[in-house]
Amino acid sequence: MSENKYLSIYNDLLSKIEKGIFKPGMKIPSENQLVEQYETSRETIRKALNLLSEHGYIQKIKGKGSIVLDVRKFDFPISGLISFKELAQKLGKPSRTIVEQLELMKPDEMLKKHLHVTARDDIWKVIRVREIEGERIILDKDFFNKKFVPLLSKDICERSIYEYLEKELQLKISFAKKEFFVEECTDEDRKYLHVKQYTHVVVVRNYVYLDDASLFQYTESRHRLDKFRFVDFARRIHLH
């Protein structure tokens, strides 16, 4: 009977989250309140709350209770090469790009390795924050080899760098190697993003190549983990 009871409580709480009775960021009633409300044991309530937490609907925070998470996620394609402007148009949500830094620099050891450059090369460093529906949820750190991108301006960076590269400079952006990580939030993440209560971000590292296989861009894109679902299409490969 208690097995059905905890599922029934789970479904009732889930319904309240989906209907917006419990909104994102709100604290749901305490375990004691739920024990009284549903006239059941603390163990049954905990099982229902654990299931909500496992499915990503709530975050249990020690000493604070259970906070409702925003379950609406934006689909982010893994395999395609898409600019933020193109993604924002596809989502149809109000969005903007804030350029926090634009400078020409000499590469450090990390960039020499990632961009296959030497100390003599000049590198454009661009730090941009992506805002969707009023929330700062992506931090993009782009590095371009100046040999391929002679000029960048704040205006170009705010609009779309890829649009400028392809239409103005006539560069043929061809393919990218991508790496995915989950990392702890840094001070930089907390400075630029609305990280809320989250302790980790999803990091996508892109190595982007032109059609002649020249590596011209290295990007580290840091995403608030509750906001994105990374989507791909996979086909089975038969090895002979």
C-alpha positions in Angstrom: 0.0 0.0 0.0 2.8 2.4 1.0 4.4 1.6 -2.4 1.4 3.1 -4.2 1.1 5.9 -1.6 4.6 7.4 -2.4 3.9 7.2 -6.2 0.6 8.9 -5.7 2.2 11.7 -3.6 5.0 12.0 -6.3 2.4 12.3 -9.1 0.4 14.9 -7.1 3.5 17.1 -6.4 4.7 16.7 -10.0 1.2 17.8 -11.2 1.5 21.0 -9.0 5.0 21.7 -10.5 3.8 21.2 -14.1 0.7 23.4 -13.5 2.9 26.2 -12.0 1.3 25.9 -8.5 4.9 25.3 -7.3 7.0 27.7 -9.5 10.7 27.4 -10.4 12.8 28.7 -7.5 10.0 28.2 -4.9 10.4 26.0 -1.9 7.9 23.2 -1.7 6.3 22.4 1.8 8.6 20.9 4.3 8.7 17.1 5.1 6.7 17.8 8.3 4.1 19.8 6.4 3.8 17.1 3.7 3.5 14.3 6.4 0.5 16.2 7.8 -1.0 17.1 4.4 -0.9 13.5 3.0 -1.4 11.8 6.4 1.5 9.4 5.9 5.0 8.6 7.2 8.1 10.6 6.8 9.7 7.7 5.0 7.0 7.7 2.3 7.4 11.5 1.8 11.1 11.1 1.5 10.7 8.4 -1.2 8.4 10.7 -3.2 10.8 13.7 -2.8 13.8 11.5 -3.8 12.0 10.5 -6.9 11.3 14.1 -7.8 15.0 14.9 -7.2 16.2 12.0 -9.4 14.0 13.1 -12.2 15.3 16.7 -12.0 12.2 18.4 -10.8 13.6 19.6 -7.4 16.9 20.2 -5.8 17.3 19.2 -2.1 19.5 21.7 -0.3 20.7 20.9 3.1 19.2 23.2 5.7 16.9 24.9 3.2 14.5 22.2 2.0 13.5 21.3 -1.6 13.6 24.0 -4.3 11.6 23.6 -7.5 13.8 23.6 -10.7 12.9 25.1 -14.0 12.3 21.9 -16.1 12.0 23.8 -19.4 15.2 23.0 -21.3 16.5 24.4 -24.6 17.6 21.8 -27.1 21.2 22.3 -28.1 22.4 20.2 -31.1 25.6 18.3 -30.4 26.6 17.3 -33.9 25.8 20.5 -35.8 27.8 23.7 -36.0 25.3 26.4 -35.0 25.8 30.0 -34.0 24.0 31.5 -30.9 22.1 33.8 -33.2 20.8 30.8 -35.2 20.0 28.9 -32.0 18.1 31.9 -30.6 16.1 32.3 -33.8 15.2 28.6 -33.7 14.1 28.8 -30.1 12.0 31.9 -30.7 12.8 33.3 -27.2 13.9 36.8 -26.4 17.7 36.8 -26.2 20.8 39.0 -26.3 24.6 38.8 -26.3 26.7 40.8 -23.9 30.3 41.3 -24.9 32.3 41.4 -21.7 35.8 41.3 -23.2 37.4 41.8 -26.6 41.2 42.0 -26.9 44.1 41.0 -29.0 46.6 38.9 -27.0 49.6 36.6 -27.3 48.8 33.0 -26.6 49.6 31.3 -23.3 50.7 27.7 -23.1 47.1 26.4 -23.1 46.2 28.3 -26.3 49.4 27.3 -28.0 48.3 23.7 -27.5 44.6 24.2 -28.3 45.0 26.4 -31.3 48.3 25.0 -32.7 49.9 28.4 -32.6 53.3 29.9 -31.5 54.3 32.8 -29.3 54.6 34.9 -32.5 50.9 34.6 -33.4 48.2 37.1 -32.3 45.0 35.8 -30.9 41.6 37.5 -30.6 40.0 36.7 -27.2 36.3 37.3 -27.0 34.2 36.7 -23.8 30.5 36.9 -24.3 27.5 36.2 -22.1 24.4 34.8 -23.7 21.1 35.8 -22.2 17.8 33.9 -22.9 14.5 35.2 -21.4 16.4 37.6 -19.1 18.7 34.9 -17.6 22.4 34.8 -18.3 22.9 31.1 -18.9 25.8 30.6 -21.3 29.4 32.0 -21.0 31.3 31.8 -24.3 35.1 32.2 -24.4 36.3 32.3 -28.0 39.8 32.5 -29.3 40.5 33.2 -33.0 43.8 33.0 -34.8 44.3 36.6 -36.2 45.9 35.1 -39.3 42.4 34.0 -40.4 40.4 36.8 -38.6 42.3 40.1 -39.1 39.6 42.3 -37.5 36.9 42.0 -34.9 34.7 44.7 -33.3 32.3 44.8 -30.4 29.4 45.3 -32.8 30.4 42.1 -34.8 30.7 40.1 -31.6 27.3 41.3 -30.4 25.6 40.4 -33.6 27.2 37.2 -34.9 30.8 36.4 -35.5 30.0 33.5 -37.8 27.7 35.7 -39.9 30.6 38.1 -40.3 33.2 35.4 -41.1 31.1 33.7 -43.7 29.4 36.7 -45.3 32.1 39.4 -45.0 35.3 37.5 -44.9 34.0 34.6 -47.1 35.5 32.0 -44.8 34.2 28.5 -45.3 33.7 27.1 -41.8 33.6 23.3 -42.3 33.7 21.1 -39.2 34.5 21.0 -35.5 35.7 18.5 -32.9 33.7 18.8 -29.7 34.4 17.7 -26.1 31.9 17.7 -23.3 32.6 18.0 -19.6 30.8 18.7 -16.4 32.9 21.0 -14.2 32.5 22.9 -10.9 31.5 26.5 -11.3 34.5 28.9 -11.3 34.6 32.5 -9.9 34.3 33.6 -13.5 31.1 31.6 -14.0 29.6 33.1 -10.8 30.7 36.6 -12.0 29.1 36.4 -15.4 26.2 33.9 -15.2 23.1 33.6 -13.1 24.3 30.3 -11.6 21.7 30.3 -8.8 22.1 27.4 -6.5 24.0 25.2 -9.0 27.5 24.1 -8.3 28.4 22.8 -11.7 28.2 23.8 -15.4 28.3 21.8 -18.6 31.4 22.8 -20.6 31.6 22.3 -24.4 35.1 22.7 -25.9 35.0 23.3 -29.7 38.0 23.1 -32.1 36.7 24.7 -35.3 38.2 24.1 -38.7 37.9 25.8 -42.2 37.3 23.7 -45.3 41.1 23.4 -45.9 41.4 21.8 -42.5 43.0 24.9 -40.9 42.2 25.2 -37.2 41.1 28.8 -36.7 39.0 28.9 -33.5 39.0 27.4 -30.1 35.9 27.9 -27.9 35.0 27.1 -24.4 31.2 27.3 -23.9 29.9 27.1 -20.4 26.2 26.3 -19.9 24.1 26.4 -16.8 23.2 22.7 -16.5 19.5 23.0 -15.7 18.8 24.9 -18.9 20.0 22.7 -21.8 19.3 19.3 -23.2 22.1 18.2 -25.5 20.6 16.5 -28.5 22.0 14.2 -31.2 20.8 11.7 -33.7 22.8 8.4 -33.8 22.8 5.7 -36.4 24.0 2.2 -35.7 27.3 1.4 -37.4 27.9 -2.2 -38.4 31.6 -3.1 -38.3 32.6 -5.8 -40.8 
